[in-house]
Amino acid sequence: MQLDDLYRRVIMDHYKNPRNRGTFDNDAVTVNLNNPTCGDRISLQLLLKDGIVQEAKYTGEGCSISMSSASMMTDAVKGKSMEQALDLADRFSSLMKGEEVDFDDYEDLEALSGVNKFPARIKCATLAWNALRKGIDEEDNVQ
């Protein structure tokens, strides 16, 4: 099996079997973003306590890239400090620029490495990550 085939399977698995899809009933930081160029939209909810991303969930609609990226992101940041989550977002941005990045703490993210070959799809892949940054920034401004 070629690496591209493996990556495609990981992306489709997250798209067809999304992790952390849903909403919280309690007070969560909520960020709503959309990508007007293609219609992707996400509502990200973060439970942040003592500087830690306790839980993350999302709802939304979009292409397989945006929804898979949201599934992977919510999985990857749970239990991480806000600083670690932002570092992960920075590394993901580097991946989207075509840079070599190691995600040994959550290898599924590497499946999105081929997105950088399609510039129009980068916004799809980064939508959830931009919501994460905005949510953490809003939490930091409240404290």
ABEGO torsion letter per residue (X at the ends): XBAAAAAAAAAAAAAABBBGBEBBABBBBBBBBBBAAAGBBBBBBBBBBGGBBABBBBBEBEBAAAAAAAAAAAAAABGBBAAAAAAAAAAAAAAAAGBBBBBAABAAAAAAAAAAABAAAAAAAAAAAAAAAAAAAAAAAAX
